[in-house]
């Protein structure tokens, strides 16, 4: 089994910063792409950022220049540094990984962490 544990969400004022972490554990051989998604009230889930095993990154237009995704392969962890936060960033943030595990190639989602940005 592969489990994901997210942390770092919370309440922050507009203009502030948060760093989200997502750590994978279990029967893992290698982790391919890792990413962060978010879903705001009344909206569809959207990709915020992802990062490949080689370190190539992709960002939603709305967060470019403000958010930075990174990974620590030794710790099986992906991070999302969120700066200059805006109220419209308020959402439940979930991490997703594509992983080669002991039972095959899998996609796994974290349970989500709530980010609330006040005006």
Backbone torsions as a table, in degrees:
resi	resn	phi	psi	omega
1	UNK	NA	148.8	176.3
2	UNK	-121.0	127.1	179.9
3	UNK	-121.0	147.2	177.2
4	UNK	-119.0	136.3	177.2
5	UNK	-124.5	119.1	-179.2
6	UNK	-102.1	150.2	176.9
7	UNK	-154.1	165.8	173.9
8	UNK	109.3	-10.0	178.3
9	UNK	-71.6	167.4	179.5
10	UNK	162.6	-164.8	-179.6
11	UNK	-103.0	130.6	-179.5
12	UNK	-143.7	150.4	176.8
13	UNK	-78.6	153.9	175.9
14	UNK	-53.8	136.3	-176.7
15	UNK	92.7	-11.1	-179.2
16	UNK	-84.1	-174.5	-175.5
17	UNK	-133.1	151.7	171.4
18	UNK	-142.8	154.6	172.4
19	UNK	-125.4	120.5	177.6
20	UNK	-93.1	144.6	177.0
21	UNK	-128.0	146.4	175.8
22	UNK	-139.2	114.6	-177.5
23	UNK	-110.1	130.8	178.5
24	UNK	-99.9	143.6	176.7
25	UNK	-142.6	162.6	179.9
26	UNK	121.3	-156.4	-177.9
27	UNK	-83.8	88.5	-174.5
28	UNK	-118.5	128.6	171.8
29	UNK	-94.6	-56.8	176.0
30	UNK	-145.6	152.9	175.2
31	UNK	-112.6	125.7	179.3
32	UNK	-83.8	-124.2	-178.4
33	UNK	-69.9	140.1	174.4
34	UNK	-124.9	141.6	-177.2
35	UNK	-151.5	166.9	175.5
36	UNK	-119.6	134.7	176.2
37	UNK	-123.9	160.3	176.4
38	UNK	-142.8	154.8	176.3
39	UNK	-137.9	116.1	177.0
40	UNK	-90.6	158.6	179.4
41	UNK	-54.5	127.4	178.9
42	UNK	80.0	-0.6	-177.7
43	UNK	-112.2	163.5	173.0
44	UNK	-78.6	157.2	175.5
45	UNK	-69.0	136.2	-178.3
46	UNK	-131.0	151.6	174.6
47	UNK	-72.9	129.4	175.0
48	UNK	-94.1	-51.3	-179.4
49	UNK	-164.1	151.7	170.6
50	UNK	-142.6	167.0	-176.5
51	UNK	-147.0	132.8	-179.0
52	UNK	-84.5	173.7	179.6
53	UNK	-63.8	-25.3	178.8
54	UNK	-89.8	0.2	176.5
55	UNK	93.1	5.3	176.1
56	UNK	-72.0	134.5	-174.7
57	UNK	-117.0	157.0	177.7
58	UNK	-143.2	135.5	-176.9
59	UNK	-129.6	146.9	167.8
60	UNK	-64.5	145.9	-177.7
61	UNK	-57.3	-35.7	-175.2
62	UNK	-68.5	-16.2	-177.4
63	UNK	-115.7	-3.0	-179.8
64	UNK	-59.2	134.3	-178.9
65	UNK	86.0	-12.0	-179.6
66	UNK	-114.1	-36.5	-177.6
67	UNK	-108.2	149.6	175.8
68	UNK	-134.8	125.2	176.2
69	UNK	-99.4	142.2	178.6
70	UNK	-149.0	167.4	-179.9
71	UNK	-143.5	151.3	175.0
72	UNK	-122.5	100.1	-174.9
73	UNK	-65.4	-32.3	179.0
74	UNK	-64.4	-27.8	-179.5
75	UNK	-104.9	2.4	-177.2
76	UNK	51.4	45.6	-172.7
77	UNK	-130.3	140.8	173.3
78	UNK	-118.8	142.9	-178.2
79	UNK	-121.4	154.6	170.7
80	UNK	-133.3	107.0	175.2
81	UNK	-85.4	121.9	-174.3
82	UNK	-117.2	110.9	179.4
83	UNK	-113.9	162.9	178.7
84	UNK	49.2	48.9	-175.3
85	UNK	-65.3	144.3	-179.6
86	UNK	-119.3	155.0	177.3
87	UNK	-54.1	-34.0	179.8
88	UNK	-70.7	-7.5	172.8
89	UNK	-80.2	-8.7	179.6
90	UNK	-59.3	124.3	-177.0
91	UNK	-176.8	169.7	166.9
92	UNK	-88.6	123.3	-178.9
93	UNK	-102.5	130.1	179.8
94	UNK	-123.9	140.9	173.4
95	UNK	-95.9	153.8	177.6
96	UNK	-137.4	137.5	175.9
97	UNK	-129.8	148.2	167.9
98	UNK	-105.9	121.6	-168.3
99	UNK	-134.8	138.4	169.1
100	UNK	-89.8	110.8	-175.8
101	UNK	-111.4	-175.9	178.8
102	UNK	-66.5	-15.1	179.3
103	UNK	-116.4	11.6	176.2
104	UNK	128.3	-168.9	-179.5
105	UNK	-89.7	120.7	-170.6
106	UNK	-128.1	155.8	169.0
107	UNK	-112.5	128.8	-179.0
108	UNK	-130.4	143.1	179.9
109	UNK	-116.3	142.7	171.7
110	UNK	-78.1	172.1	-176.5
111	UNK	-80.9	-16.0	178.2
112	UNK	100.7	146.9	175.1
113	UNK	-134.0	135.1	-173.7
114	UNK	-85.4	129.1	173.1
115	UNK	-114.3	123.1	178.5
116	UNK	-122.1	123.8	-179.2
117	UNK	-113.6	118.0	-178.4
118	UNK	-88.1	154.8	-179.2
119	UNK	-76.2	NA	NA
